[in-house]
Amino acid sequence: MKDVAEIAGVSVSTVSRVISGKFAVEEGTASRVRSAILQLDYRPNLLAWGLRSRSGKFIGLVIPGIHEPFATMIGLLEEYVTRGGYSLLFGNTESGPEKENIFIDDLISRHVDGIVFSGVSEKSLALPKLAGTDIPIVLFDRVFNARENVVTVALNNEAAGRLAARYLVGLGHRRVATITGPPDLNLCKDRLHGFKDEVSRLGAALDERDIEVGDFSFDAGLKASQALFARKSAVTAVWAQNDLMAIGLMRGLASLGKRVPRDVSIVGADDIPFARMTVPSLSTVRQPFEAMCRQAVSSLLGYDDLSRSANRHFAFDPELVRRESAQSP
């Protein structure tokens, strides 16, 4: 660092400010420092620097799985974290509260600069622990009953349910079904409430027997196809609360000799990359993952300014993507 400072004609503290990116440095000065860093092929010792500053330039990410849509989220979050000069540490809790708790302990002990947290459920053991630290936290996607001073970034899930209902009933379907995610997740409750309420408001029917509970997996969609259609059913359209279950449902219907969308229309949620690859391609309710991930990282990196703002809760509107899996009955 002393060599860089000498070549750039600045103090060591100025070099440190440029490297950290946390302090304003006149652009001409910063440019000379960056040129000197390139000339010397200098690599900062982030461990030593982190011990002094209690900042290792790391953002922690806690997610319940690495399947879609979390795989897409990981890629986007890493991109935005890297742009901000940080590195991403992520842990897959596999929807296990104990594993989630252990990983949170690890992130806290590492003095990470922020945590993006997508919890297992409302019974998460880690939430109270996070509340007791001074580490900036963003609750992401799976948002529970958070304190007012905790930043939340999520889809407007009730609106997602209403959007799916309006689309299917608007096509002319009068008897619909749905496959939910785990009932202990608020997002599943909100999606179901929006869907049920909008179906009723529009004069169509959703029988309680036609509400299948899944776990967001492909296999849950397969199982739902048997539960809904192995018996004689008047249902002509199904909304699955995520795309993987919708794709599993399509596969299950094929094994029952039913054609999508001629016999049954299907709509998913998320708009994962596989949604446009199915045959027929999957109509879905899209989550704006890029905007959500950008906001989550921006909230962490600008946490000091955000903490003084009145708005700490960001709800993103869903978007309907019309493809081939839904049509008029």
Backbone as numpy.savetxt, mean C-alpha at the origin, in Angstrom:
# Nx Ny Nz CAx CAy CAz Cx Cy Cz
36.71 12.92 4.01 35.89 14.12 4.01 36.76 15.38 4.01
37.91 15.29 4.73 38.83 16.43 4.73 39.39 16.69 3.34
39.70 15.60 2.61 40.21 15.74 1.24 39.18 16.39 0.33
37.92 15.97 0.46 36.85 16.56 -0.32 36.74 18.05 -0.03
36.78 18.39 1.26 36.68 19.79 1.66 37.81 20.62 1.08
39.03 20.05 1.09 40.19 20.79 0.58 40.07 21.06 -0.92
39.67 20.03 -1.68 39.53 20.20 -3.13 38.41 21.19 -3.46
37.30 21.12 -2.72 36.15 21.99 -2.99 36.34 23.39 -2.43
37.34 23.56 -1.55 37.57 24.88 -0.96 36.51 25.26 0.06
36.03 24.26 0.82 35.00 24.52 1.82 35.40 23.84 3.13
34.61 24.03 4.15 34.87 23.39 5.44 34.33 21.95 5.43
34.83 21.16 6.38 34.35 19.78 6.52 32.86 19.77 6.86
32.43 20.74 7.68 31.01 20.80 8.05 30.13 21.06 6.84
30.64 21.83 5.86 29.86 22.08 4.64 29.73 20.80 3.82
30.79 20.01 3.76 30.73 18.72 3.07 29.68 17.84 3.74
29.68 17.83 5.08 28.70 17.02 5.81 27.28 17.47 5.50
27.08 18.78 5.40 25.73 19.29 5.10 25.27 18.84 3.72
26.18 18.87 2.75 25.82 18.45 1.38 25.48 16.96 1.37
26.25 16.15 2.07 26.02 14.71 2.09 24.69 14.37 2.74
24.39 15.05 3.86 23.16 14.73 4.59 21.92 15.16 3.84
22.04 16.27 3.08 20.88 16.77 2.34 19.83 17.42 3.22
20.13 17.59 4.51 19.14 18.13 5.43 19.26 19.64 5.62
20.34 20.22 5.08 20.57 21.65 5.29 20.74 22.35 3.95
20.30 23.59 3.90 20.42 24.36 2.66 21.89 24.76 2.44
22.40 24.47 1.24 23.75 24.86 0.85 23.66 25.54 -0.51
24.31 26.66 -0.66 24.28 27.39 -1.93 24.68 26.45 -3.07
23.95 26.52 -4.19 24.08 25.51 -5.23 25.49 25.45 -5.81
26.15 26.59 -5.99 27.51 26.58 -6.52 28.46 25.85 -5.60
28.30 26.08 -4.30 29.13 25.39 -3.31 28.85 23.89 -3.31
27.55 23.54 -3.31 27.17 22.14 -3.32 27.69 21.43 -4.56
27.70 22.11 -5.69 28.18 21.53 -6.94 29.67 21.23 -6.85
30.46 22.14 -6.23 31.90 21.91 -6.07 32.14 20.71 -5.16
31.35 20.59 -4.12 31.49 19.45 -3.20 31.19 18.14 -3.93
30.09 18.13 -4.69 29.73 16.91 -5.42 30.80 16.54 -6.45
31.37 17.52 -7.10 32.43 17.27 -8.08 33.66 16.67 -7.39
33.99 17.20 -6.22 35.14 16.68 -5.47 34.88 15.25 -5.02
33.65 14.96 -4.61 33.28 13.59 -4.20 33.47 12.63 -5.36
33.03 13.03 -6.56 33.20 12.18 -7.74 34.67 12.01 -8.09
35.43 13.11 -7.99 36.85 13.07 -8.34 37.62 12.10 -7.45
37.29 12.10 -6.17 37.99 11.25 -5.22 37.35 9.87 -5.07
36.19 9.67 -5.72 35.43 8.43 -5.56 35.18 8.17 -4.08
34.77 9.23 -3.39 34.57 9.18 -1.94 33.24 8.54 -1.59
33.27 7.60 -0.65 32.06 6.96 -0.16 31.95 7.22 1.33
30.95 7.97 1.75 30.81 8.28 3.18 30.62 7.00 4.00
31.23 6.98 5.18 31.03 5.88 6.13 29.72 6.14 6.85
28.64 5.55 6.31 27.31 5.85 6.84 27.13 5.30 8.25
27.85 4.22 8.59 27.72 3.69 9.93 28.27 4.68 10.96
29.51 5.17 10.71 30.10 6.13 11.64 29.31 7.43 11.66
28.90 7.87 10.48 28.12 9.11 10.39 26.80 8.95 11.13
26.20 7.77 11.00 24.93 7.52 11.67 25.07 7.48 13.18
26.19 6.92 13.68 26.40 6.88 15.11 26.54 8.28 15.70
27.19 9.17 14.95 27.35 10.54 15.44 26.04 11.30 15.39
25.32 11.13 14.29 24.12 11.95 14.08 22.83 11.25 14.52
22.95 9.95 14.92 21.78 9.11 15.22 20.86 9.01 14.01
21.46 9.11 12.83 20.71 8.94 11.59 21.55 8.11 10.64
21.04 6.93 10.28 21.77 6.09 9.34 21.25 6.22 7.92
20.35 7.20 7.70 19.75 7.41 6.38 18.97 6.18 5.94
18.22 5.59 6.86 17.41 4.42 6.55 15.94 4.70 6.88
15.07 4.24 6.00 13.63 4.22 6.24 13.20 2.77 6.36
12.45 2.45 7.42 11.97 1.09 7.59 10.60 0.91 6.96
10.36 -0.24 6.40 9.06 -0.58 5.81 8.60 -1.91 6.39
7.42 -1.93 6.98 6.86 -3.14 7.57 5.60 -3.50 6.81
5.59 -4.69 6.19 4.47 -5.11 5.36 4.06 -6.53 5.72
2.79 -6.88 5.49 2.31 -8.22 5.87 2.59 -9.30 4.83
3.23 -8.97 3.71 3.52 -9.97 2.69 4.26 -9.34 1.53
4.87 -10.17 0.68 5.56 -9.64 -0.49 4.85 -10.04 -1.78
3.59 -10.51 -1.63 2.74 -10.76 -2.78 2.16 -9.43 -3.25
1.49 -9.44 -4.39 0.82 -8.24 -4.85 -0.36 -7.92 -3.95
-0.65 -6.64 -3.70 -0.04 -5.45 -4.31 1.19 -4.96 -3.58
1.63 -5.67 -2.50 2.76 -5.15 -1.72 4.06 -5.17 -2.52
4.21 -6.11 -3.46 5.41 -6.12 -4.29 5.52 -4.83 -5.09
4.41 -4.37 -5.64 4.40 -3.10 -6.36 4.73 -1.95 -5.42
4.15 -1.97 -4.22 4.40 -0.90 -3.25 5.87 -0.84 -2.85
6.49 -2.01 -2.64 7.91 -2.05 -2.26 8.76 -1.33 -3.30
8.53 -1.67 -4.58 9.31 -1.05 -5.64 9.15 0.45 -5.69
7.93 0.93 -5.55 7.68 2.37 -5.60 8.25 3.08 -4.38
8.03 2.52 -3.20 8.56 3.14 -1.99 10.08 3.21 -2.02
10.71 2.14 -2.49 12.17 2.15 -2.58 12.65 3.23 -3.55
11.94 3.38 -4.65 12.32 4.42 -5.63 12.28 5.81 -5.00
11.19 6.12 -4.29 11.04 7.46 -3.73 11.97 7.67 -2.54
12.22 6.63 -1.74 13.15 6.73 -0.63 14.57 7.01 -1.14
14.96 6.29 -2.20 16.29 6.47 -2.79 16.47 7.87 -3.35
15.45 8.37 -4.00 15.51 9.75 -4.52 15.76 10.75 -3.40
15.24 10.45 -2.22 15.42 11.36 -1.09 16.75 11.19 -0.38
17.60 10.28 -0.88 18.91 10.08 -0.29 18.95 9.06 0.83
17.94 8.23 0.92 17.85 7.23 1.98 17.86 5.83 1.38
18.03 4.84 2.24 17.92 3.44 1.85 16.73 2.82 2.57
16.19 1.76 1.96 14.99 1.13 2.51 15.34 -0.19 3.19
14.88 -0.35 4.42 14.96 -1.63 5.12 13.53 -2.16 5.24
13.25 -3.31 4.64 11.87 -3.79 4.75 11.82 -5.20 5.31
10.74 -5.45 6.01 10.54 -6.75 6.61 9.17 -7.29 6.29
9.11 -8.56 5.95 7.86 -9.25 5.66 7.39 -9.95 6.91
6.30 -9.48 7.49 5.80 -10.08 8.73 4.98 -11.34 8.49
4.64 -11.63 7.22 3.82 -12.80 6.86 2.54 -12.83 7.69
2.01 -11.63 7.92 0.75 -11.45 8.67 0.81 -12.05 10.07
2.01 -12.12 10.64 2.18 -12.65 11.99 2.46 -11.55 13.00
1.62 -11.36 14.01 1.83 -10.30 15.00 3.17 -10.40 15.73
3.60 -11.63 16.07 4.87 -11.79 16.79 6.05 -11.39 15.92
6.03 -11.83 14.68 7.11 -11.49 13.76 7.12 -9.98 13.50
5.95 -9.39 13.39 5.83 -7.94 13.21 6.46 -7.20 14.39
6.18 -7.67 15.59 6.69 -7.05 16.81 8.21 -7.10 16.87
8.77 -8.25 16.49 10.23 -8.42 16.49 10.88 -7.47 15.50
10.29 -7.35 14.32 10.88 -6.50 13.30 10.82 -5.02 13.71
9.72 -4.62 14.34 9.61 -3.24 14.81 10.68 -2.96 15.86
10.91 -3.91 16.78 11.97 -3.76 17.78 13.32 -3.55 17.10
13.57 -4.31 16.03 14.83 -4.20 15.31 14.98 -2.81 14.67
13.92 -2.31 14.06 13.99 -0.99 13.43 14.22 0.11 14.45
13.54 0.01 15.59 13.72 1.01 16.65 15.16 0.99 17.16
15.74 -0.20 17.35 17.11 -0.30 17.86 18.12 0.23 16.86
17.77 0.23 15.58 18.67 0.74 14.54 18.55 2.26 14.38
17.64 2.88 15.12 17.43 4.33 15.03 17.13 4.76 13.59
16.24 4.04 12.94 15.88 4.42 11.57 15.26 5.81 11.58
15.29 6.46 10.42 14.83 7.85 10.32 13.32 7.95 10.12
12.66 6.84 9.91 11.21 6.84 9.74 10.74 5.43 9.45
9.45 5.20 9.65 8.89 3.87 9.41 7.57 3.99 8.66
7.46 3.26 7.54 6.19 3.08 6.85 5.62 1.76 7.33
4.45 1.81 7.93 3.93 0.64 8.64 2.59 0.22 8.07
2.53 -1.01 7.55 1.28 -1.61 7.11 1.04 -2.83 7.98
0.17 -2.69 8.97 0.07 -3.66 10.03 -0.71 -4.91 9.70
-0.55 -5.88 10.58 -1.22 -7.17 10.43 -2.72 -7.03 10.67
-3.09 -6.37 11.76 -4.49 -6.19 12.09 -4.62 -5.13 13.17
-5.85 -4.88 13.59 -6.08 -3.93 14.67 -5.46 -4.42 15.97
-5.17 -5.71 16.07 -4.60 -6.27 17.29 -3.07 -6.26 17.25
-2.50 -5.49 16.35 -1.06 -5.41 16.21 -0.39 -5.06 17.54
0.61 -5.84 17.91 1.36 -5.57 19.13 2.31 -4.40 18.96
2.59 -4.04 17.72 3.60 -3.02 17.46 3.07 -1.60 17.55
1.77 -1.41 17.37 1.23 -0.05 17.35 1.50 0.73 18.64
1.21 0.18 19.81 1.53 0.92 21.03 3.02 1.20 21.18
3.85 0.26 20.74 5.30 0.44 20.84 5.77 1.60 19.96
5.25 1.66 18.74 5.61 2.75 17.83 5.16 4.09 18.38
4.00 4.09 19.03 3.47 5.34 19.57 4.38 5.90 20.65
5.18 5.04 21.27 6.04 5.50 22.35 7.42 5.95 21.92
7.69 5.98 20.61 9.00 6.41 20.12 8.90 7.81 19.52
10.07 8.40 19.25 10.09 9.70 18.55 10.40 9.52 17.07
10.30 8.29 16.58 10.56 8.01 15.16 9.32 8.39 14.35
9.46 9.20 13.30 8.31 9.51 12.45 7.70 8.25 11.86
6.38 8.16 11.89 5.67 6.97 11.43 4.58 7.37 10.45
4.43 6.59 9.39 3.29 6.72 8.49 2.57 5.38 8.45
1.31 5.38 8.85 0.49 4.17 8.69 0.02 4.14 7.25
0.30 3.03 6.57 0.14 2.98 5.12 -0.77 1.83 4.70
-1.75 2.12 3.87 -2.65 1.13 3.27 -3.59 0.51 4.31
-3.04 -0.21 5.26 -3.85 -0.79 6.34 -3.82 0.17 7.52
-4.83 1.02 7.59 -4.88 2.08 8.59 -5.88 1.70 9.67
-5.43 1.72 10.89 -6.29 1.36 12.00 -6.72 2.62 12.75
-7.20 2.45 13.94 -7.67 3.58 14.73 -6.47 4.34 15.28
-5.90 5.19 14.43 -4.67 5.88 14.78 -4.94 7.15 15.59
-3.91 7.54 16.34 -3.99 8.82 17.02 -4.01 9.94 16.00
-4.51 11.09 16.42 -4.63 12.22 15.51 -3.27 12.69 14.99
-2.23 12.51 15.80 -0.92 13.02 15.38 -0.11 12.02 14.57
-0.72 10.89 14.21 -0.05 9.91 13.35 -0.50 10.13 11.91
0.46 10.15 11.00 0.15 10.35 9.58 -0.40 9.04 9.00
-1.47 9.13 8.23 -2.04 7.96 7.57 -2.16 8.22 6.07
-1.84 7.20 5.29 -1.95 7.27 3.83 -2.66 6.01 3.36
-3.83 6.17 2.77 -4.63 4.99 2.40 -5.59 5.33 1.28
-6.17 4.28 0.71 -7.24 4.43 -0.27 -8.53 4.79 0.47
-9.38 5.55 -0.20 -10.74 5.74 0.31 -11.49 4.45 0.01
-11.47 3.53 0.96 -11.96 2.18 0.71 -13.48 2.09 0.60
-14.19 2.94 1.33 -15.64 2.94 1.18 -16.01 3.39 -0.24
-15.30 4.40 -0.74 -15.55 4.86 -2.11 -15.25 3.77 -3.12
-14.24 2.92 -2.84 -13.92 1.81 -3.75 -15.09 0.84 -3.85
-15.70 0.52 -2.70 -16.86 -0.36 -2.70 -18.03 0.25 -3.46
-18.26 1.52 -3.25 -19.37 2.19 -3.94 -19.13 2.23 -5.46
-17.88 2.45 -5.85 -17.55 2.52 -7.27 -17.81 1.18 -7.95
-17.40 0.08 -7.31 -17.64 -1.25 -7.87 -19.13 -1.53 -7.98
-19.89 -1.15 -6.95 -21.34 -1.39 -6.97 -22.02 -0.61 -8.08
-21.66 0.66 -8.22 -22.28 1.49 -9.27 -21.98 0.93 -10.65
-20.77 0.42 -10.83 -20.41 -0.12 -12.14 -21.23 -1.36 -12.47
-21.32 -2.32 -11.54 -22.02 -3.56 -11.82 -23.53 -3.36 -11.93
-24.09 -2.59 -11.02 -25.53 -2.33 -11.10 -25.85 -1.49 -12.33
-24.94 -0.59 -12.67 -25.13 0.23 -13.87 -25.13 -0.59 -15.15
-24.42 -1.73 -15.12 -24.43 -2.63 -16.28 -25.73 -3.41 -16.39
-26.52 -3.40 -15.30 -27.80 -4.09 -15.32 -27.90 -5.28 -14.39
-26.87 -5.55 -13.60 -26.90 -6.70 -12.69 -27.80 -6.38 -11.49
-28.71 -7.29 -11.20 -29.66 -7.08 -10.09 -29.36 -7.95 -8.89
-28.59 -9.03 -9.06 -28.21 -9.91 -7.95 -26.69 -10.05 -7.99
-26.02 -9.50 -6.99 -24.55 -9.48 -6.99 -24.03 -10.18 -5.74
-22.75 -10.52 -5.77 -22.06 -11.14 -4.64 -20.73 -10.41 -4.44
-20.07 -10.71 -3.32 -18.76 -10.12 -3.08 -17.89 -11.08 -2.28
-16.58 -10.96 -2.47 -15.59 -11.70 -1.68 -14.78 -10.66 -0.93
-14.82 -10.73 0.40 -14.11 -9.75 1.21 -12.74 -10.27 1.60
-11.92 -9.35 2.12 -10.68 -9.74 2.76 -10.94 -10.05 4.23
-9.87 -10.20 5.02 -10.03 -10.54 6.45 -10.92 -9.52 7.17
-11.91 -9.99 7.92 -12.87 -9.08 8.53 -12.30 -8.23 9.67
-11.07 -8.54 10.13 -10.49 -7.72 11.21 -9.68 -6.55 10.66
-9.73 -6.34 9.34 -9.07 -5.19 8.74 -10.09 -4.10 8.44
-9.80 -2.90 8.87 -10.72 -1.80 8.63 -11.00 -1.59 7.15
-9.97 -1.76 6.32 -10.17 -1.51 4.89 -11.21 -2.47 4.32
-11.26 -3.70 4.81 -12.25 -4.67 4.33 -13.65 -4.28 4.80
-13.75 -3.85 6.04 -15.03 -3.39 6.56 -15.55 -2.21 5.76
-14.65 -1.26 5.47 -15.06 -0.06 4.73 -15.47 -0.41 3.30
-14.72 -1.30 2.66 -15.08 -1.68 1.29 -16.43 -2.39 1.26
-16.65 -3.29 2.23 -17.93 -4.00 2.27 -19.08 -3.05 2.56
-18.88 -2.14 3.50 -19.94 -1.18 3.82 -20.31 -0.35 2.61
-19.31 0.16 1.89 -19.58 0.98 0.71 -20.31 0.19 -0.36
-19.88 -1.07 -0.58 -20.49 -1.91 -1.61 -21.93 -2.23 -1.26
-22.16 -2.70 -0.03 -23.52 -3.07 0.39 -24.46 -1.88 0.33
-24.01 -0.76 0.85 -24.87 0.41 0.93 -25.24 0.92 -0.46
-24.27 0.90 -1.38 -24.53 1.41 -2.72 -25.42 0.44 -3.51
-25.20 -0.86 -3.35 -26.07 -1.85 -4.00 -27.51 -1.66 -3.55
-27.71 -1.49 -2.26 -29.06 -1.28 -1.71 -29.66 0.03 -2.22
-28.84 1.08 -2.21 -29.34 2.40 -2.64 -29.80 2.37 -4.09
-29.15 1.55 -4.90 -29.47 1.47 -6.34 -30.56 0.45 -6.64
-31.08 -0.22 -5.60 -32.22 -1.11 -5.78 -31.86 -2.51 -6.21
-30.58 -2.90 -6.13 -30.19 -4.28 -6.46 -30.12 -5.09 -5.16
-29.76 -6.37 -5.29 -29.79 -7.26 -4.12 -28.42 -7.86 -3.85
-28.04 -7.86 -2.54 -26.85 -8.55 -2.07 -27.26 -9.36 -0.84
-27.48 -10.65 -1.05 -27.88 -11.53 0.03 -26.67 -11.83 0.92
-26.90 -11.95 2.23 -25.82 -12.24 3.16 -25.13 -13.56 2.81
-25.87 -14.50 2.23 -25.27 -15.78 1.81 -24.30 -15.60 0.67
-24.39 -14.47 -0.02 -23.52 -14.20 -1.17 -22.35 -13.30 -0.81
-22.04 -13.22 0.48 -20.86 -12.51 0.96 -19.87 -13.56 1.47
-18.81 -13.79 0.71 -17.79 -14.77 1.07 -16.59 -14.06 1.70
-16.07 -14.62 2.78 -14.91 -14.05 3.45 -13.65 -14.76 2.97
-12.68 -14.00 2.48 -11.42 -14.55 2.00 -10.24 -13.98 2.75
-9.04 -14.22 2.21 -7.82 -13.72 2.87 -6.90 -13.02 1.87
-7.49 -12.54 0.78 -6.75 -11.82 -0.28 -5.89 -12.74 -1.14
-6.06 -14.06 -1.05 -5.22 -14.98 -1.82 -5.96 -15.52 -3.04
-5.19 -16.04 -4.00 -5.74 -16.70 -5.18 -6.64 -17.87 -4.76
-6.18 -18.64 -3.76 -6.95 -19.81 -3.31 -8.29 -19.41 -2.71
-8.34 -18.24 -2.08 -9.62 -17.77 -1.51 -10.63 -17.53 -2.63
-10.17 -17.06 -3.78 -11.06 -16.88 -4.93 -11.55 -18.20 -5.47
-10.65 -19.20 -5.53 -11.04 -20.54 -5.97 -12.13 -21.11 -5.06
-11.91 -20.99 -3.76 -12.86 -21.52 -2.78 -14.20 -20.82 -2.90
-14.17 -19.50 -3.11 -15.41 -18.74 -3.23 -16.22 -19.15 -4.44
-15.55 -19.54 -5.51 -16.27 -19.96 -6.71 -17.14 -21.17 -6.41
-16.62 -22.08 -5.61 -17.39 -23.26 -5.22 -18.55 -22.88 -4.29
-18.26 -22.04 -3.33 -19.29 -21.65 -2.36 -20.44 -20.90 -3.02
-20.11 -20.07 -4.01 -21.14 -19.23 -4.62 -21.88 -19.92 -5.76
-21.15 -20.76 -6.52 -21.74 -21.22 -7.78 -21.87 -22.73 -7.91
-21.33 -23.51 -6.97 -21.56 -24.95 -7.04 -23.04 -25.24 -6.79
-23.65 -24.41 -5.96 -25.11 -24.47 -5.78 -25.77 -23.59 -6.85
-27.03 -23.80 -7.06 -27.75 -22.98 -8.02 -27.87 -21.56 -7.48
-27.39 -20.60 -8.24 -27.35 -19.23 -7.75 -27.85 -18.27 -8.81
-28.55 -17.24 -8.37 -29.05 -16.22 -9.30 -28.05 -15.08 -9.47
-26.90 -15.18 -8.82 -25.89 -14.13 -8.90 -25.32 -14.05 -10.32
-25.23 -12.83 -10.84 -24.68 -12.64 -12.19 -23.40 -11.81 -12.19
-23.00 -11.29 -11.01 -21.79 -10.47 -10.95 -21.18 -10.55 -9.55
-19.84 -10.49 -9.49 -19.12 -10.57 -8.21 -18.05 -9.50 -8.17
-17.99 -8.81 -7.02 -16.86 -7.92 -6.76 -15.95 -8.57 -5.73
-14.70 -8.81 -6.10 -13.70 -9.31 -5.17 -12.89 -8.13 -4.65
-12.60 -8.13 -3.35 -11.93 -6.99 -2.75 -10.45 -6.87 -3.09
-9.92 -7.81 -3.83 -8.61 -7.59 -4.45 -8.51 -8.44 -5.72
-7.50 -8.13 -6.52 -7.39 -8.77 -7.83 -7.01 -10.24 -7.75
-6.18 -10.63 -6.77 -5.78 -12.04 -6.67 -6.99 -12.93 -6.42
-7.89 -12.50 -5.56 -9.10 -13.30 -5.33 -9.97 -13.31 -6.58
-10.03 -12.18 -7.29 -10.82 -12.13 -8.52 -10.27 -13.11 -9.56
-8.94 -13.18 -9.67 -8.31 -14.09 -10.62 -8.56 -15.55 -10.21
-8.47 -15.84 -8.91 -8.80 -17.18 -8.42 -10.25 -17.54 -8.71
-11.14 -16.56 -8.55 -12.56 -16.77 -8.85 -12.76 -17.10 -10.32
-12.06 -16.40 -11.20 -12.16 -16.66 -12.64 -11.72 -18.09 -12.95
-10.64 -18.51 -12.32 -10.14 -19.87 -12.57 -11.14 -20.91 -12.05
-11.72 -20.64 -10.88 -12.70 -21.56 -10.32 -13.96 -21.66 -11.16
-14.41 -20.53 -11.69 -15.59 -20.53 -12.54 -15.35 -21.32 -13.82
-14.13 -21.22 -14.36 -13.80 -21.99 -15.57 -13.93 -23.49 -15.30
-13.50 -23.93 -14.10 -13.59 -25.35 -13.78 -15.04 -25.79 -13.59
-15.93 -24.84 -13.30 -17.36 -25.15 -13.17 -18.10 -25.02 -14.49
-17.36 -24.69 -15.56 -17.97 -24.57 -16.87 -18.68 -23.24 -17.09
-18.39 -22.26 -16.25 -19.01 -20.94 -16.41 -18.05 -20.01 -17.11
-18.62 -19.15 -17.99 -17.80 -18.24 -18.78 -17.88 -16.83 -18.22
-16.72 -16.19 -18.19 -16.61 -14.79 -17.76 -16.34 -13.95 -19.01
-17.13 -12.92 -19.28 -18.22 -12.38 -18.45 -19.63 -12.84 -18.89
-19.71 -13.76 -19.85 -21.03 -14.11 -20.39 -21.96 -14.64 -19.31
-21.46 -15.53 -18.45 -22.29 -16.09 -17.38 -22.19 -15.30 -16.08
-20.98 -14.88 -15.78 -20.74 -14.13 -14.54 -19.75 -13.00 -14.83
-20.11 -11.78 -14.43 -19.18 -10.65 -14.53 -18.35 -10.57 -13.25
-17.09 -10.21 -13.40 -16.18 -10.12 -12.25 -15.43 -8.80 -12.28
-15.32 -8.17 -11.11 -14.52 -6.96 -10.94 -13.61 -7.18 -9.73
-12.37 -6.74 -9.84 -11.42 -6.86 -8.74 -11.14 -5.52 -8.09
-10.02 -5.45 -7.39 -9.58 -4.20 -6.77 -8.06 -4.23 -6.66
-7.45 -3.10 -6.87 -6.00 -2.82 -6.78 -5.42 -2.43 -8.14
-5.72 -3.21 -9.19 -5.09 -3.09 -10.51 -3.61 -3.46 -10.45
-3.35 -4.69 -10.02 -1.99 -5.23 -10.04 -1.60 -5.54 -11.49
-0.31 -5.71 -11.79 0.11 -5.96 -13.18 -0.59 -7.16 -13.83
-0.91 -8.20 -13.04 -1.54 -9.40 -13.61 -2.96 -9.13 -14.11
-3.58 -8.05 -13.66 -4.99 -7.81 -14.00 -5.20 -7.67 -15.50
-4.26 -7.09 -16.20 -4.42 -6.92 -17.65 -3.92 -8.14 -18.43
-3.35 -9.12 -17.71 -2.79 -10.30 -18.38 -3.77 -11.47 -18.42
-4.83 -11.42 -17.61 -5.77 -12.53 -17.59 -6.59 -12.57 -18.87
-7.22 -13.71 -19.10 -8.12 -13.86 -20.26 -9.47 -14.32 -19.74
-10.50 -13.45 -19.78 -10.46 -12.07 -20.25 -9.70 -11.17 -19.27
-9.26 -10.01 -19.74 -8.57 -9.09 -18.85 -9.53 -8.58 -17.78
-8.98 -8.31 -16.61 -9.79 -8.06 -15.42 -10.16 -6.58 -15.26
-11.44 -6.32 -15.21 -11.91 -4.99 -14.80 -11.67 -4.86 -13.30
-11.29 -3.67 -12.86 -10.90 -3.54 -11.46 -11.04 -2.11 -10.96
-10.97 -1.97 -9.65 -10.97 -0.66 -9.01 -9.53 -0.35 -8.62
-8.95 0.62 -9.27 -7.51 0.88 -9.13 -7.17 1.69 -7.89
-6.11 1.24 -7.20 -5.50 2.07 -6.17 -4.40 2.90 -6.82
-4.31 4.19 -6.54 -3.25 5.02 -7.12 -1.94 4.81 -6.35
-1.30 3.66 -6.57 -0.13 3.29 -5.78 1.00 4.33 -5.85
1.25 4.86 -7.05 2.36 5.81 -7.17 2.13 7.03 -6.30
0.93 7.61 -6.37 0.62 8.80 -5.58 0.66 8.48 -4.08
0.17 7.31 -3.69 0.15 6.94 -2.27 1.56 6.73 -1.74
2.40 6.04 -2.50 3.78 5.80 -2.06 4.57 7.10 -2.01
4.36 7.96 -3.00 5.04 9.26 -3.01 4.66 10.08 -1.79
3.37 10.05 -1.44 2.91 10.81 -0.28 3.48 10.24 1.02
3.55 8.91 1.13 4.08 8.28 2.34 5.52 8.70 2.58
6.35 8.66 1.53 7.76 9.02 1.67 7.90 10.52 1.91
7.14 11.31 1.18 7.18 12.76 1.37 6.80 13.14 2.79
5.82 12.45 3.36 5.38 12.73 4.72 6.50 12.42 5.72
7.24 11.34 5.50 8.33 11.00 6.41 9.49 11.98 6.29
9.89 12.28 5.06 11.06 13.14 4.88 10.77 14.59 5.26
9.49 14.97 5.21 9.12 16.32 5.62 8.31 16.31 6.89
8.63 15.36 7.76 7.78 15.12 8.94 7.71 16.33 9.87
8.83 17.04 10.03 8.84 18.19 10.95 7.86 19.27 10.49
7.82 19.49 9.17 6.87 20.48 8.66 5.45 19.94 8.73
5.28 18.64 8.45 3.94 18.05 8.43 3.33 18.03 9.83
4.18 17.88 10.85 3.67 17.79 12.21 2.99 19.07 12.66
3.29 20.16 11.95 2.64 21.43 12.28 1.42 21.68 11.41
1.14 20.74 10.50 0.00 20.89 9.59 -1.25 20.27 10.19
-2.38 20.82 9.84 -3.65 20.29 10.35 -4.02 18.98 9.67
-3.56 18.80 8.42 -3.94 17.61 7.66 -2.84 16.55 7.74
-3.11 15.48 8.47 -2.15 14.38 8.56 -2.73 13.09 8.00
-3.96 13.14 7.52 -4.63 11.95 7.03 -4.93 12.12 5.54
-4.33 11.25 4.73 -4.44 11.37 3.27 -5.22 10.17 2.74
-6.39 10.44 2.17 -7.24 9.39 1.59 -7.30 9.62 0.08
-6.93 8.60 -0.68 -6.84 8.72 -2.13 -8.06 8.08 -2.78
-8.57 8.75 -3.80 -9.77 8.27 -4.49 -9.44 7.11 -5.43
-10.29 6.10 -5.48 -10.09 4.98 -6.42 -10.51 5.38 -7.83
-10.12 4.54 -8.78 -10.47 4.79 -10.19 -10.93 3.48 -10.81
-12.02 3.52 -11.55 -12.52 2.33 -12.21 -11.75 2.08 -13.50
-11.28 0.83 -13.67 -10.59 0.42 -14.90 -11.47 -0.60 -15.60
-12.02 -0.22 -16.73 -12.92 -1.12 -17.48 -12.10 -1.97 -18.46
-12.20 -3.28 -18.29 -11.55 -4.18 -19.23 -12.60 -5.16 -19.75
-12.31 -6.45 -19.77 -13.18 -7.40 -20.47 -14.00 -8.31 -19.56
-13.78 -8.28 -18.25 -14.37 -9.30 -17.38 -15.78 -8.94 -16.88
-16.31 -7.82 -17.30 -17.65 -7.43 -16.87 -18.44 -6.89 -18.05
-19.70 -7.29 -18.12 -20.60 -6.80 -19.17 -22.04 -6.89 -18.66
-22.96 -6.42 -19.47 -24.37 -6.52 -19.09 -24.79 -7.98 -19.04
-25.69 -8.35 -18.10 -26.09 -9.75 -17.98 -26.93 -10.18 -19.19
